[in-house]
Amino acid sequence: MLQLKRYGWLCVLGGEVAYFICIAGGYLPLRTARGVELHHSFFETLPGFVWGNAASVILGAVYVFVFAWIFAWYMVWMHNTSLVEKNG
């Protein structure tokens, strides 16, 4: 059985690391202009996110934190309930 607390914090860690790697990738000029535009428009789907604004980067990190816990809760619930054996 999965433990929500442990699995939740692992999801948060993975989500936040991926988020900040993606934020850093948005500022690196390693792609075409169209690729950078697509990358920026993807992040702007987060409510209140604006490129170049530190407060919106923190707000995005809060969104990732909340979404990671929702994902963790759902995955732990699905995993643990599928392991229950019904006697009868």
Secondary structure, DSSP 8 states (H G I E B T S, - for coil): ---HHHHHHHHHHHHHHHHHHHHHHHHS--S-HHHHHHHHHHHTTSTT--TT-HHHHHHHHHHHHHHHHHHHHHHHHHHHHHT-----
